[in-house]
Amino acid sequence: MTAEQMKKHCKLDVIEQELLMQAMENQRLSARSHDRILKIARTIADLDQSANIRLIHLSEAITYRCFDGEYFGS
């Protein structure tokens, strides 16, 4: 997914933006992790047949990313 496609398809409301920023700070995640979380959240939202990324989708994506970091030691 290109940056332009991400802007179009991975829009977040205020509460979702706040959650993502909080996760970024708490877990000290990179910009690359930010984009990966958004892409995963978009996929989860698609599987849920949701037009928008909701809090539940983003929370699940963050959980996967944090687990991935713990598992691989990054």
FENHUVEN-V937121 format. One line per field, one symbol per residue. ss: DSSP state (2 for helix, 1 for strand, 0 for the rest). A space follows every 50 residues. Layout:
# FENHUVEN-V937121
ss = ???
This chain:
# FENHUVEN-V937121
ss = 00222222200002222222222222200022222222222222222000 000022222222222222222200
